[in-house]
Amino acid sequence: MEIKVIQNPLEKRKAKPTDESKLGFGKIFSDHFFTMTYHTGQGWHDPLIEPYRPLQLDPTAMCLHYAQEIFEGMKAYRGKGGAIFMFRPMENIRRMNVSAERLCMPKVDEQLFFEALKRLVILEKDWIPHGAGTSLYIRPTMIATEPALGVHPANEYLFFIIAGPVGAYYAEGFGPTRIFVTEEYCRSVPGGTGYCKAGGNYAASLYAGEIAKKMGYTQVLWLDAVERKYVEEVGTSNMFFMIGDELITAPLTGSILPGVTRDSVIQLAKSWGVKVSERRLGMDEVMEAIANGTIREAFASGTAAIVSPVGQIYYQGKEYLIADGKTGQLTNRLYEEILQIQYGQKDDPFGWRIKIAD
């Protein structure tokens, strides 16, 4: 299918931010977005890049009632000489199609998806900020739009891609965060949709997140839903603990998101000779490692923050320091390495970086 482009007239375009230190995350959006519609029997049709606008939905649109809504998160980076790069976009595209399958939604052709991404980013290239650590955040989304009540997969869908300039995800930037371990609430269960990037997963996390926030913590560390003892995710990210010489992260058993950055961290660490284990890690083992001093560092990984060091955790009424509350050596190395690959400042032996414009 050919992607049609309708450009916003220059006089109607938004003023771009002048102070990149105040970008924040997810507050500013560019002048255009991509849309495409699906009808059962017709498939995907009318791919279009058009001026950014509000969506119009029927009050009975099925996404509003039965949560058929999925999304992805990726970034475009301005590199040396103005080149524009993306980081492993095909992995995000494939993961979105996995989410679509689980929620009985139609898959999107990978090459059409990628072409839409490239066309949109190139059109909006002036929105890509220049400062270190800044980028253009890209949010592909799919929602069920059929106007109907009754629980069944919808027959109509809207796929759209929006973008906007972002700075640091956390207000503290690249510095140790404080996390709250909840045993009372859970985010996902085996057999559920935890491995999908579905809106309902995030809605389920809000209540415990507010409890953590009121207590002064940045994110919630989720435990498994069955025994409430094994480490799973932290907030919107995958979790890693360095205990002794072993870097440990939860296995992909269906209840956590298979993060693209998680996979990048694992591949990088292994290439440096670090022992990486994808295994179950109980909080009792974490507490023992804190007590005997064998826990060396901890961090979360995700597209938004790349890696985020964890300096403190709150568990069963007590607060514990990790690595004296400082950023660990491996955490810092991973952050710098991935960041420099993303911006084209270092060789990319894994083939992760894709240049989409000079």
SEFI-479339 format. One line per 8 residues: number of its first residue (from 0); their letters; for each residue x, y, z of N, C-alpha, C. Coordinates in steps of 0.02 Angstrom, whole numbers, m for minus. Example, Ala and Ser with C-alpha at 12.3 -4.5 7.8 and 13.67 -1.06 7.14 Angstrom:
// SEFI-479339
0> as> 660,m284,390,615,m225,390,660,m165,390; 642,m112,354,684,m53,357,645,2,394
// end
This chain:
// SEFI-479339
0> meikviqn> 42,m60,0,0,0,0,43,63,0; 22,112,m36,57,176,m38,34,219,20; 81,249,54,65,294,110,54,364,84; m5,389,92,m21,458,71,2,507,126; 25,565,106,48,616,153,11,681,142; m20,706,195,m52,772,194,m15,815,246; 23,864,223,63,903,269,23,960,299; 37,973,362,7,1029,397,35,1094,369
8> plekrkak> m6,1142,351,20,1206,326,68,1237,377; 120,1270,352,171,1298,396,142,1344,449; 91,1383,430,63,1431,478,24,1397,534; 7,1333,526,m30,1297,577,14,1252,621; 79,1250,605,123,1207,644,140,1237,712; 155,1192,758,168,1213,827,237,1243,835; 245,1285,885,311,1311,902,350,1255,936; 412,1246,914,454,1193,944,486,1217,1008
16> ptdesklg> 499,1171,1055,529,1191,1119,598,1224,1108; 611,1276,1146,675,1311,1141,723,1291,1196; 697,1265,1251,740,1244,1307,735,1168,1314; 785,1133,1287,782,1060,1288,791,1030,1357; 815,1069,1404,822,1045,1473,755,1037,1507; 702,1064,1477,636,1061,1508,587,1018,1467; 613,974,1425,569,933,1383,526,886,1424; 556,855,1476,519,804,1513,505,744,1469
24> fgkifsdh> 451,709,1485,434,649,1447,359,647,1433; 341,640,1370,271,628,1351,225,687,1359; 251,748,1353,208,807,1362,200,848,1298; 246,838,1250,246,878,1189,242,830,1129; 202,849,1079,194,805,1020,201,845,956; 223,812,904,241,845,842,180,862,799; 192,886,738,139,914,696,99,862,657; 125,802,649,92,752,608,88,685,644
32> fftmtyht> 43,642,621,41,573,644,18,528,588; 31,464,597,12,413,547,m51,378,570; m97,366,523,m157,328,539,m170,275,485; m203,222,505,m223,169,458,m282,132,489; m329,112,447,m392,83,471,m398,10,449; m431,m29,492,m443,m100,478,m518,m115,483; m543,m152,434,m611,m180,436,m606,m254,419; m641,m296,457,m643,m367,442,m669,m378,371
40> gqgwhdpl> m635,m419,332,m654,m431,263,m619,m385,214; m593,m330,239,m558,m282,196,m484,m279,214; m468,m290,277,m400,m285,300,m380,m213,314; m315,m202,320,m290,m134,332,m295,m93,268; m314,m29,275,m320,13,216,m311,87,234; m301,127,184,m294,200,190,m239,222,238; m176,198,227,m120,223,267,m107,297,251; m103,338,303,m101,410,292,m59,444,346
48> iepyrplq> m14,489,325,18,535,371,m19,602,364; m44,628,418,m87,687,416,m72,733,475; m99,794,475,m89,839,531,m116,808,596; m77,817,649,m97,792,716,m165,822,734; m209,780,760,m277,802,777,m306,756,830; m360,777,863,m394,732,908,m428,675,870; m434,618,902,m471,563,872,m545,570,888; m587,547,842,m659,547,855,m683,475,860
56> ldptamcl> m710,457,918,m733,389,931,m806,389,952; m841,337,931,m909,326,956,m905,309,1030; m954,330,1070,m953,312,1142,m952,237,1154; m974,198,1104,m973,125,1113,m912,93,1080; m863,133,1060,m802,104,1031,m775,51,1079; m761,m8,1053,m748,m65,1097,m685,m59,1139; m637,m17,1116,m577,m6,1157,m595,26,1224; m649,65,1225,m669,100,1286,m703,54,1337
64> hyaqeife> m725,m4,1314,m764,m49,1357,m729,m115,1372; m689,m139,1323,m661,m206,1331,m584,m207,1324; m554,m148,1325,m481,m141,1330,m441,m174,1275; m469,m177,1215,m428,m199,1158,m386,m139,1137; m328,m133,1169,m283,m76,1156,m212,m98,1170; m168,m90,1122,m98,m108,1129,m55,m50,1104; 8,m50,1124,52,3,1100,125,m20,1104; 169,22,1077,241,11,1081,275,77,1098
72> gmkayrgk> 339,73,1114,378,133,1128,447,125,1098; 467,173,1057,534,172,1028,557,244,1018; 619,252,996,646,319,990,686,328,925; 690,392,903,735,412,850,785,461,880; 849,455,858,903,493,888,939,535,835; 960,595,855,999,637,810,1073,626,825; 1107,597,777,1177,580,786,1224,633,760; 1287,615,757,1339,660,733,1326,681,661
80> ggaifmfr> 1333,746,647,1322,770,580,1249,774,560; 1204,764,608,1132,768,593,1100,704,571; 1138,650,567,1109,585,547,1055,565,597; 1005,531,572,949,509,614,949,433,618; 949,408,679,952,336,691,891,311,729; 876,247,721,829,212,764,864,151,793; 839,127,849,872,73,886,826,12,888; 844,m39,850,809,m103,848,733,m97,836
88> pmenirrm> 712,m55,789,640,m45,779,602,m108,759; 636,m154,722,600,m214,700,580,m258,759; 619,m255,814,600,m293,873,536,m266,904; 529,m200,905,466,m171,931,408,m187,886; 420,m187,820,367,m203,773,343,m275,783; 391,m321,789,372,m391,799,337,m401,866; 359,m366,917,327,m373,983,256,m346,981; 244,m293,943,176,m267,939,130,m317,906
96> nvsaerlc> 156,m353,856,115,m404,824,101,m463,870; 148,m478,915,135,m529,966,79,m506,1013; 82,m443,1033,28,m415,1075,m38,m418,1039; m38,m400,974,m100,m401,935,m130,m471,932; m88,m520,922,m114,m589,919,m147,m609,984; m116,m592,1040,m143,m612,1106,m209,m578,1121; m218,m516,1096,m280,m480,1109,m330,m484,1051; m319,m534,1007,m365,m547,951,m373,m485,907
104> mpkvdeql> m317,m451,894,m316,m392,852,m276,m409,788; m287,m373,734,m252,m389,671,m179,m368,672; m135,m409,646,m65,m392,640,m55,m340,585; 0,m304,590,18,m254,539,78,m280,501; 77,m274,435,134,m296,395,198,m260,419; 250,m299,432,311,m271,462,342,m217,418; 346,m228,353,378,m179,310,337,m116,302; 271,m122,301,228,m63,298,235,m23,364
112> ffealkrl> 237,m58,419,245,m27,485,311,12,486; 365,m20,464,431,13,466,433,73,418; 402,66,360,401,121,312,362,180,341; 307,166,376,269,220,408,311,256,460; 348,216,499,392,246,550,443,293,517; 477,268,466,529,307,433,500,371,403; 445,364,367,415,423,334,394,475,386; 366,454,441,344,501,492,404,535,525
120> vilekdwi> 454,496,544,513,524,577,550,573,532; 557,556,468,591,601,422,552,666,413; 486,660,408,444,720,402,451,764,464; 457,733,522,460,769,586,531,778,612; 581,773,568,651,774,590,669,837,629; 637,893,613,653,955,649,629,953,722; 588,903,739,565,894,808,615,853,849; 663,822,816,712,782,854,760,829,889
128> phgagtsl> 763,828,955,806,875,991,880,859,980; 923,907,999,994,902,987,1034,883,1049; 1008,894,1107,1046,886,1169,1063,814,1185; 1116,805,1225,1135,737,1247,1080,706,1288; 1063,644,1272,1011,609,1309,940,623,1288; 932,668,1238,865,683,1213,851,641,1150; 788,638,1132,769,598,1073,698,614,1053; 677,583,999,607,587,978,574,522,998
136> yirptmia> 528,525,1046,493,465,1068,436,450,1020; 428,387,1002,378,366,953,331,315,985; 266,327,978,217,284,1010,167,256,958; 181,196,931,130,162,890,76,133,935; 14,138,914,m43,117,955,m96,85,910; m131,35,936,m188,6,901,m247,2,949; m305,24,926,m365,22,968,m424,m7,928; m470,m39,964,m531,m65,933,m581,m8,929
144> tepalgvh> m606,6,869,m650,63,859,m722,44,841; m736,m20,833,m804,m40,814,m854,m16,867; m908,17,845,m959,40,893,m1007,m17,911; m993,m50,965,m1035,m107,985,m1023,m125,1058; m1075,m150,1090,m1069,m178,1157,m1079,m253,1153; m1046,m289,1198,m1045,m362,1195,m974,m385,1188; m954,m432,1230,m883,m452,1233,m867,m499,1175; m830,m473,1127,m805,m513,1070,m751,m471,1037
152> paneylff> m706,m502,998,m656,m462,962,m690,m414,913; m665,m353,911,m695,m303,867,m683,m320,794; m722,m289,751,m714,m296,679,m683,m235,646; m670,m182,686,m641,m121,660,m585,m97,708; m530,m74,678,m474,m51,719,m442,11,688; m409,50,731,m369,106,708,m297,95,733; m250,100,687,m179,97,703,m152,167,692; m117,195,741,m88,261,732,m20,266,765
160> iiagpvga> 20,313,741,87,325,768,95,399,782; 110,416,844,123,485,863,196,491,885; 222,552,888,292,563,907,299,630,942; 351,634,984,364,698,1018,433,698,1050; 463,757,1057,530,762,1086,528,749,1161; 580,713,1186,583,697,1257,653,706,1284; 655,719,1349,718,720,1386,721,659,1430; 744,668,1492,751,612,1539,682,588,1561
168> yyaegfgp> 674,522,1568,611,493,1591,599,508,1664; 651,501,1705,645,516,1776,672,586,1790; 638,621,1836,659,689,1854,730,690,1880; 751,637,1914,819,635,1941,871,618,1888; 848,606,1825,895,590,1772,928,522,1785; 991,516,1763,1026,453,1773,1057,454,1843; 1015,437,1891,1037,433,1960,998,379,1995; 1023,354,2052,990,298,2087,918,315,2105
176> trifvtee> 873,268,2091,803,276,2109,786,235,2171; 728,248,2199,705,212,2259,643,173,2239; 641,108,2254,585,67,2232,550,34,2291; 486,24,2283,442,m3,2334,420,m74,2313; 434,m123,2355,415,m192,2339,346,m206,2367; 298,m222,2324,231,m237,2348,219,m312,2349; 191,m336,2405,169,m405,2410,93,m410,2406; 60,m354,2413,m14,m353,2415,m45,m354,2345
184> ycrsvpgg> m14,m318,2298,m43,m311,2232,2,m345,2180; m29,m367,2125,10,m397,2071,m10,m366,2004; 36,m369,1957,27,m338,1892,0,m387,1840; 25,m449,1841,3,m497,1791,12,m568,1818; m21,m615,1785,m18,m685,1808,2,m729,1749; 29,m788,1764,44,m836,1709,m20,m851,1670; m14,m850,1605,m72,m862,1562,m109,m798,1544; m89,m743,1575,m122,m679,1561,m88,m641,1505
192> tgyckagg> m91,m574,1509,m65,m532,1455,m1,m495,1476; 33,m519,1527,92,m485,1553,147,m476,1502; 151,m522,1454,205,m518,1404,187,m472,1346; 127,m444,1348,105,m397,1296,111,m325,1320; 117,m279,1273,116,m208,1291,45,m184,1282; 3,m204,1329,m69,m190,1327,m86,m138,1381; m131,m93,1363,m149,m40,1409,m174,m65,1476; m210,m120,1475,m238,m147,1538,m184,m165,1588
200> nyaaslya> m126,m187,1565,m72,m203,1611,m50,m142,1652; m49,m85,1619,m27,m24,1651,m80,4,1698; m143,m3,1678,m198,17,1722,m195,m22,1788; m178,m87,1782,m174,m130,1842,m118,m110,1889; m70,m72,1863,m12,m53,1904,m21,14,1940; m72,51,1924,m78,120,1948,m88,125,2023; m129,82,2052,m146,89,2123,m85,81,2167; m47,27,2156,14,16,2195,65,71,2181
208> geiakkmg> 65,96,2119,111,150,2101,97,213,2140; 33,227,2152,15,286,2192,35,278,2265; 28,217,2291,50,203,2359,125,216,2365; 163,190,2318,235,199,2318,254,273,2314; 220,309,2270,234,380,2260,222,420,2324; 168,405,2359,152,441,2421,204,427,2475; 237,370,2470,288,352,2519,358,376,2497; 361,410,2439,425,438,2417,466,393,2372
216> ytqvlwld> 434,343,2343,471,296,2300,455,308,2226; 504,293,2184,499,308,2113,455,257,2076; 463,193,2092,429,140,2056,412,83,2103; 370,37,2077,350,m23,2114,388,m83,2085; 414,m124,2129,443,m188,2108,390,m241,2117; 370,m271,2061,317,m321,2062,347,m390,2075; 312,m429,2117,330,m498,2129,281,m543,2091; 298,m607,2087,254,m653,2051,186,m656,2085
224> averkyve> 134,m669,2045,66,m666,2070,45,m729,2109; 84,m783,2104,65,m846,2135,91,m851,2206; 156,m844,2214,187,m851,2280,205,m785,2312; 203,m731,2273,221,m664,2296,290,m662,2328; 338,m694,2295,406,m695,2323,460,m686,2270; 445,m699,2207,496,m696,2155,493,m629,2117; 552,m600,2105,558,m536,2071,534,m542,1999; 492,m495,1978,471,m493,1908,492,m427,1877
232> evgtsnmf> 446,m378,1870,463,m314,1839,466,m259,1891; 494,m202,1870,492,m142,1912,460,m87,1870; 402,m64,1892,366,m12,1855,353,m33,1784; 380,5,1737,372,m10,1666,435,m40,1636; 477,m69,1677,543,m92,1655,558,m163,1679; 608,m194,1647,634,m258,1672,685,m244,1727; 694,m293,1771,736,m284,1831,797,m330,1829; 854,m303,1849,917,m341,1853,949,m331,1921
240> fmigdeli> 977,m385,1949,1017,m382,2010,1085,m413,1996; 1138,m380,2018,1205,m408,2014,1223,m434,2083; 1223,m501,2091,1240,m532,2154,1303,m573,2144; 1356,m553,2181,1421,m584,2168,1443,m568,2097; 1458,m619,2058,1478,m609,1988,1422,m628,1940; 1361,m634,1965,1305,m656,1924,1255,m600,1914; 1239,m584,1852,1187,m536,1835,1123,m575,1824; 1072,m560,1865,1011,m600,1866,951,m559,1843
248> tapltgsi> 910,m588,1800,847,m557,1781,794,m611,1774; 732,m593,1782,677,m642,1780,671,m674,1711; 655,m739,1708,647,m773,1644,582,m752,1610; 579,m761,1545,519,m743,1506,470,m802,1507; 430,m804,1559,382,m858,1567,311,m837,1554; 302,m777,1524,235,m755,1504,205,m701,1546; 233,m686,1605,203,m636,1647,240,m569,1646; 297,m566,1611,333,m503,1605,345,m486,1532
256> lpgvtrds> 357,m422,1519,369,m399,1451,439,m418,1428; 445,m447,1368,511,m462,1340,542,m398,1313; 575,m360,1356,600,m294,1338,654,m296,1286; 652,m249,1239,705,m243,1189,770,m221,1222; 764,m174,1270,824,m153,1306,849,m209,1351; 804,m248,1380,823,m306,1420,867,m352,1379; 846,m368,1318,884,m412,1275,952,m381,1257; 952,m315,1246,1014,m280,1230,1063,m284,1288
264> viqlaksw> 1038,m274,1349,1080,m279,1409,1110,m348,1415; 1069,m399,1405,1093,m469,1411,1148,m483,1360; 1136,m463,1297,1186,m475,1245,1251,m438,1259; 1246,m375,1279,1306,m336,1293,1345,m366,1351; 1310,m380,1407,1343,m406,1466,1379,m472,1451; 1346,m516,1413,1377,m579,1395,1439,m568,1351; 1436,m519,1307,1493,m505,1263,1553,m479,1303; 1540,m452,1363,1594,m428,1406,1618,m482,1455
272> gvkvserr> 1590,m541,1449,1611,m596,1493,1574,m599,1559; 1520,m562,1566,1480,m563,1627,1435,m625,1626; 1430,m659,1682,1385,m715,1688,1314,m689,1695; 1271,m704,1648,1201,m680,1649,1155,m740,1658; 1110,m735,1706,1063,m789,1720,991,m763,1714; 952,m796,1672,880,m782,1669,847,m835,1712; 837,m818,1775,810,m867,1822,767,m833,1875; 730,m874,1910,688,m847,1964,733,m824,2022
280> lgmdevme> 718,m765,2047,756,m736,2102,707,m715,2156; 711,m750,2213,666,m735,2268,689,m676,2309; 643,m641,2341,661,m585,2383,702,m608,2443; 693,m671,2464,735,m696,2519,809,m698,2498; 822,m716,2435,891,m716,2410,918,m645,2404; 875,m599,2383,896,m529,2379,913,m502,2449; 870,m518,2498,882,m494,2566,946,m524,2596; 958,m588,2581,1019,m620,2604,1081,m588,2574
288> aiangtir> 1076,m571,2509,1133,m539,2475,1146,m469,2502; 1093,m434,2521,1101,m368,2551,1135,m376,2620; 1112,m426,2658,1139,m436,2726,1212,m456,2725; 1232,m498,2677,1302,m521,2677,1348,m480,2630; 1319,m429,2599,1359,m384,2559,1378,m408,2489; 1345,m462,2466,1362,m488,2399,1322,m455,2343; 1272,m415,2361,1235,m380,2308,1276,m319,2288; 1295,m316,2225,1341,m264,2202,1305,m205,2170
296> eafasgta> 1250,m219,2136,1211,m165,2105,1144,m192,2081; 1100,m146,2065,1035,m164,2038,1012,m108,1991; 975,m128,1939,951,m77,1892,891,m104,1854; 853,m57,1826,797,m73,1783,816,m55,1712; 786,m88,1663,800,m73,1593,736,m62,1554; 738,m14,1507,680,m1,1466,695,53,1414; 653,60,1364,664,108,1311,668,179,1338; 624,196,1383,619,266,1406,682,290,1440
304> aivspvgq> 709,250,1488,766,271,1528,831,235,1511; 829,187,1466,884,142,1448,898,96,1508; 943,116,1552,949,81,1616,945,133,1672; 912,114,1725,901,159,1782,926,126,1845; 979,152,1876,1007,121,1936,957,123,1995; 959,71,2035,917,68,2095,963,73,2156; 950,122,2197,993,133,2256,962,112,2321; 895,107,2323,861,87,2385,799,46,2368
312> iyyqgkey> 783,m2,2410,720,m37,2404,685,m40,2472; 619,m38,2469,578,m42,2529,542,m109,2527; 552,m149,2579,522,m216,2579,502,m235,2650; 440,m254,2658,412,m277,2722,427,m229,2779; 414,m164,2764,419,m114,2816,488,m85,2829; 538,m107,2791,606,m82,2802,637,m59,2736; 683,m12,2742,718,14,2684,789,m12,2684; 812,m32,2624,879,m61,2617,918,m24,2563
320> liadgktg> 982,m10,2578,1026,19,2529,1056,m35,2485; 1065,m19,2422,1101,m63,2375,1163,m27,2351; 1220,m58,2360,1284,m28,2339,1292,42,2367; 1275,50,2432,1280,115,2466,1239,169,2431; 1188,148,2395,1144,197,2362,1175,231,2302; 1229,202,2275,1263,232,2218,1252,192,2154; 1266,224,2098,1261,190,2033,1318,141,2025; 1303,79,2007,1354,28,1999,1395,36,1936
328> qltnrlye> 1453,6,1936,1499,10,1879,1470,m21,1816; 1440,m80,1822,1410,m113,1763,1351,m73,1738; 1309,m48,1784,1251,m8,1765,1273,52,1723; 1324,87,1747,1348,146,1712,1377,127,1643; 1414,72,1641,1444,51,1578,1390,32,1527; 1339,m4,1549,1285,m23,1504,1248,39,1477; 1235,85,1521,1200,147,1502,1240,184,1448; 1304,194,1461,1346,232,1414,1353,194,1348
336> eilqiqyg> 1361,129,1351,1371,90,1290,1309,92,1245; 1251,79,1274,1189,80,1234,1176,149,1208; 1185,199,1250,1173,269,1229,1217,287,1170; 1281,270,1173,1327,288,1119,1314,249,1055; 1290,187,1061,1269,150,1002,1209,184,970; 1161,204,1012,1100,235,987,1114,299,949; 1163,338,971,1178,402,940,1232,398,887; 1254,337,871,1304,330,819,1373,351,840
344> qkddpfgw> 1386,353,905,1451,375,930,1499,317,940; 1475,255,934,1517,196,942,1499,144,889; 1545,99,877,1531,44,831,1472,4,858; 1436,m26,812,1376,m65,830,1387,m137,806; 1422,m178,844,1437,m246,822,1376,m291,817; 1320,m271,847,1260,m313,848,1212,m296,791; 1224,m242,755,1179,m222,701,1113,m195,726; 1114,m163,785,1053,m137,816,1032,m69,787
352> rikiad> 1080,m29,768,1066,40,747,1049,42,673; 995,78,657,974,86,587,973,160,570; 1012,178,520,1011,248,497,953,257,449; 910,305,463,852,316,419,857,381,380; 905,424,398,916,486,360,984,515,377; 1015,548,329,1080,581,340,1069,652,368
// end
